[in-house]
Amino acid sequence: MVDIRLGAPRNSWGVSPDHVDLRRGPVASLSLSVDAHPQRITLDLARTAIVVVDMQNDFCHPDGWLAAIGVDIAPARRPIEALRGVLPALRAAGVPVVWLNWGNRPDLANVPPGVRHVYDPDGSGGGLGVPARPGGSPTLQAGSWSAAIVDELAPPAGDVHVDKYRMSGFFDTPLDAVLRNLAVTTLLFAGVNSDQCVLATLTDAACLGYDVILLEDCSATTSPAFCHDATVYNVAQCFGFVARSGAFIDALPATDAGLAGAPGGRR
């Protein structure tokens, strides 16, 4: 008789002192149908996770790195309200929330010059690991204020956190291992920038065999608007599907937990 489970809830063994049961426990399917492009889709919430990319201070806060170098961060803040609506509803339905953030090592030992150049294009000494403002925290350094999720989206205990060091969150990180241990096959994507880190990670996910869905209103970019439009087009054309968070909120089972924190309730 085995009555102790080892592993993640969706990927565990049964064990006892004299027996190990390698069969994974059954996971009850929870079907959800939503409007999307290029077609309406039905997915299994029990095999779904949402990956939220780079909704952190250096990209989305007025005192962060992007704002310090003169970038208008208003577009990067647009997903906040939509995420505040859909994330509690997804959590209540048992969907894991994975926060994928730039969070570099202090010594930048695994960051090549091509990546550092993005943040210090003229070699003047700014960029990764250097405070964007006098007295500030080091740009995109793991554990710093700069790399932290914006206060408006402060996650509860139980969400999953993965640091990344490239545009794609799959390279040189445990993201794929985490998702496979969660036994998910469908990924919702949100965050910034939609045409850069979100798209790079989504593309790699599709190439790895995940079913991918971009939540259009939960994603944005500080690039010109046509970059976001092209991303939406290419995701629906080449990689997966595009939907809006309201479609999920409307289709999810109505629970008090699911509606908590949702601005305006269901929409």
N, C-alpha and C positions, 0 to 999 in steps of 0.2 A: 504494500500500500504506500503510495507517495502522496504527501499532502503539503509539501513545501515547494514553492515555485522559485526558481532562480532565473533572473533576467528581467528584461523590460516586460510590462504587462502584455504586450502583443507578441512577444518573442521570448518565451520562457520554457524551461524544463521543469518537470516534476521530479523531486529527489527525496530519498529517505536513506537511512544508514546502509541498506543493502540493495537498493534498487534505484535506477535512474530511468525515467520515462522521457524519451527524446521527442515525443509528439508535442507539437505546439498546441496550446489550447485553442478551441474555436473562438473566432471573433465574429460577433453578431453583425451582420451587414446593416448599414443604415443608408438607404438610397436617398438621393436628393437630386431633383431635376431643376435646372436653372436655364434661363435665357443666356445665350452666348453667341459669339461669332467664331467661325463661320456657320455653326449650327448649334441648336439647343443641345445640351448635354445632360446626361445622368451620371452621377458619380457616387462612390461609396465613401461616406464620411469616415467610416471605420478604417479606411486605408488612405486617408487624406491628412496632410499637414499644410500649414501656411508658413512660408519663409518671408520674413520681413527684413529688407536689406537697408542698412546704413541710415536708419532714422535716428541719428546721433547728433550730439551738440555741434561738432565741427562742421556738419553739413546743414543743420536745420535750426541753429540757435543764433540770435543776433550777435553774440560774442564769440562765435565759433570761427574756424579757419576760413571758410568760404566768405563769410561776411567781412572778415578782416582784410581780405585781398580785393574787396570791392564788388563781389558777386551779389546780385539780388537774390536773396534766399527765399523770397515769398513763394515761388513755385515749389521749393523743397518742403515747405510747411503745409502745402495743400492736402497731402494725404492724411494729415493728423486727424482731422475730424472724421473722415470716413473710416479710418482704422479704429478710432475710439468707438465707433458703432459696431463694426463687424467682429472685432477680436473677442469681446465678451460673449457674443453669440456663438462663435466657433468654439471657444473654450467650453461653454456649457454643453455643447454637443460632443465633447470629447476629442476635438481636433487639436493636435499639438501645435503650439506656436513656437517657431524657431526664429530667434533673433540673430541675424548674420551681420556682424559689424566689423569695419576696419578696426583692428586692435593690434598694432605692431609690437614686437619685442623692443625693449628699450635700446638694445644694441643694433637693431635692424639687420641682424646677421643673416636673415633669409630673404632680404629684400634687395633685388638686383638694381643696377643703375637705371634701367629702363622704367622701372616703377617709381624710383625716387625722382626721376626727371619730371614726372607729371606734377609733382608738388614743388619742385625747385628747378624750373626750366632754364634759368640762366646761371645756375650754380652759385648764387649769391649767399647761400647758407641758410635759407629758410626751408620750409617744407617739413617732412615727416620728423617727428621727435622734437621739433623746435616750437616754442610757444608762438602762437599767431599774434598775440598781443603781449606787451610788457606785463610781467607778473602772471601771465596765464599758464595753462597746463600744456604739456607737450602735445603737439598735433598728432591725433590718431594713435596715441600710445595706449596699449592695453592697460586697463585699470585707472585711467585718467578721466577727468571730467570731459575732456575733448572727445573721448571715444564712447562716453556713456550715452544711453538712450535718452532722448528728450523727456523732460519731466511729464509732459502731457500724456506720454505713452508708458509711463513707469510700469514695468511688467510685474505681475504677482509671482510669488514663489511657484515653481512648477513649470514655468516656461523654460525653454532650452536656449542656451547661448553658445554661439560658435564665433570665434575670431577668424577673420580672413586677412589676406595680405596681397591680394590681387583683385582685379576687376571681377573675376569669377571666384565664387566662394567654394568651389570644389577643389581648386588646386592647392596642395600643401596644407589642407585642413582635414578635420575628421567629419566634415558635413555628410558625405556619402555614407560613412559607417554609421553615423547617428541616425540618418533617415532609414537605412535598411534595418537597424535594430528596432526602430519604431514600426517596422513592417508596413511602411506606406508606399504606395505606388502612384498617387496623385499629389501634385504640389501646386498650391496657390502661391502666386508671387506678388509682392507689394514692396514699396519703398522707393528709394532714390539711388542714383539717377536712373530713370527707366531705360534710357538709351545706352547706359554704361554698365554699372555693376549689376543692375537687375537683369538686363538683357544677357550679359555674359554668363551669369549664373543660370538663368533660365535655359539658355542655349545648351550649356553643358548638361543640365538635367535632362533635356530632351534627348541628347546624344547618349546618355547613360540609360535611357529606357523609361524614365519617369513620364507620366502624363502631366502636361504643364498647362496652367491657366493663369493668365495675367489679369489681376484685378485693376482695371484701367483707372478707376477713380482713387485707388489706393496707391497709385504710382505717379511719379512726376519727375521732371528734370529741370535743372537750371540752364540747360542748353536751349537753343532756339526751339520754338514750338514745333517746327517741322520734324525735329529729331524724335520727339515723343510720338508724333503722328506716324512716322515711318516705323517706329518700334511696334506700335499697335498693329499696323498693317502686316509687318513681317512675322509677328508672333502668330496671328491668325492664318497667314498664308503658308508659313513654312514649319512652325514648331508646335503649335497646339491651339489654344483657344483664348479668347478675350471675353471677360465678363465684368459686371459691376457689382460692388459689394451689396447694393440694395437687393439684387436678385437672390443673394444668399440669405440675407436677413429675412426677406419675405418668405423664403421657402423653408427655413429652419424651424424646428418645433418651437412653439411659443413657451418659454420658461422665464421665470423672474430673473434667473441668473443670466439668461441669454439677452435680456433687454437691459440689464444693468449697464449704465455708462453709455448707452446708445443715444446720442443726441436726437431728440424728437421721436424716440421709439422706432417702430417699424416704418419703413418708407419704401 
